[in-house]
Amino acid sequence: MGVFIFIYIAFIGIYLITNNKIGRKREIQAVLCFLLLWLIQGLRHSSVGIDSVTSYRPYFESLSVSWDSLFDFKDSFANFEIGYIVFNKLFKFFISTDPQLFILACSFISIAPIAWVIYKYSPNIIFSFWVYASFQLYHFGFSGIRQSIAIGICTLAYNFIVQKKIPVFIALVLLASTFHTSAILFLPAYWIYHKLNMSPKMLVVYILMIFVLMFTVKSVAITLVSLIFGGKQYLGALEESAVPSYNLLIIFILIFISTYISRNEELAKLRSFVLMTVAFQTLGLFTTHATRIGYYYFVFFALAIPYAIETSNLKCKGLIRGLLAMILAIFFFYVNGGGYLEVIPYKFFWE
């Protein structure tokens, strides 16, 4: 757990070192925060991260390094998507057979796009990284490699949503779906960002919609997943039984409501992604793992929460930011301290 305590201390140190810098302050903050998160995730021990240990590392290690195997895309090890298979083969054939370097590369591809989007669009870079590190997404990246790469690619696609470059956006989402099929659920993001009415007048409407969704989400989700994906790959997660999870859903709803403290136009568009995250989180009322399909929108909490604070008319923004940072850190250790995804206890690869 010590390494994650170090992350928060390091964030504070980066803030103190760079706060009074003029010129390239944002670049320095983004690079330092990215390196911190990337190296800790990428240099983890082979025993850290349950899916990484039981599936992704063994698959990479099992691949044959030969010209014949390079063009054999039949996946007999696991039900992986073609993009992930090709990535594994190309990396092992052309770059390195070392699984530790492969993990380091996967972490880079997962985190670098998020770091770049934070650098380009966040009103408070260090606080955005703090939010990103505190919720499940960064922690999830230690285990769920395929989806983490897909999330990174979809986050990169956000830049082309803002720039209204539809072909590039669609191409990136389709690329992400070759790593994890669920990424296709980010395709509506372009319309959601530009067209969905997120004005304060609609708040009550959206709260009522969330309330209705809580009672209908299972049947709706099964119908949509069957239509979009087919087969049993994702239906199994939707049909599993689990103890309903209300805590995170309540937190997300409160975050959604709190974004209305500001009338900033950019925040209003990001608010639509927060709403989508809330909608997907309602799946947690009947299943444990299906909420992960909402991670493609969840990542934008790292922009929406800082925007809500920085563009509001609230006094004592520094105090509010500090209190929220403390709450987020406590939340991280409360959720993950017990060994969720077998990331904690953490070890570096040389230990």
C-alpha positions, 0 to 999 in steps of 0.5 A: 500500500505504501507505493500508493501513499507515495503517489499522493505525496508525489502529487503534492510535491509536484504541485509545490515544485511547479506551482510558481513556475512560469511558461511550461508549467502545464507541460512539466506537471503533465509529464511528471504526473504521467511518469509517476503513474506509468512507471508504478503501473508498468514496473509492477511485479508479475504477481500484481493484477489478477487478470494480468497474472492469470491471462495476459502475461501467460498469453504473451509468454505462450506466443511463438516467435516465428514468421508462420505464427506471426500471421496466424490470428486464430486465438486458441489461448483465450477469447481475445479480440483481433487487435489485441492478438496482433499487438501481442504478436507484433510486439513480441516479434519486432520489439521484445520477448520480455513480458516486463517490457510488454507490460510497460508498453501496455501501461504506456498505451493505456495511460499516455492518451489520458495524460495527453487529454488532461494536459490539453483540456484540464483546468487543473492538471494535478487535480485531474491526475489525482481524480483519475488515480483515485477512482477505479480506472488507474487501479483497474489498469494493473489487471484489465489490460485489454480494456485499459488499452481500449479506454486509452484509445477512446480517451484519445478520440475525445480530442476529435470529438471536440474538434468535430473530426468525425472520421478520425473519431470513428476510426479510433473507436473502431480501433479500440473495439479491436482490443475490447469489443465493449469500446463500441459503446463509446460511438454515441459519445460524439452525439452525446457531447454535442447534442444532448441538452445538459442545461440546469432545466433538464436536471430533474428530468435526468434524475427521474430517468436515472430513477426509472433506469434503476428498475429497468436497466437489466432487461434494457442492457440484455436486449442492447448487448444481445443486439450489439455484441451477440453471443455469450461473451458479455451476456454472462456478465449481465446475467450473473447474480450479485449483491446490489451495489448502491454506494458508488451509484449514489456517489456518481449521482451526487457528482453529477448533480454537483456539476451544476454549480457551474454554467460553463459550456465545456463542463455542460458537455462533459456533464453528458459523459458523467450522466452516461457513467451514472447510467452504466453504474446502475448495472451494479444493482444486479451485477458486479462486473458489467459496470466496467462497460461504462469506463469509457465515459467514467474516465472523463470525471478527471476533467469534469470534477476539476472543471466544476470547481474551477469554473464555479463562483464558489469561494475558498476553491482551494479549501474545497479542492483540498477537502475533496482530494482528501476524500478521494484518497480515503475512498481509494484506500477504502475500496482497494486496500483489501486487495481488490484485483490483487493489486495490493500488496504491491511489489516492483518487478525486481522485488 
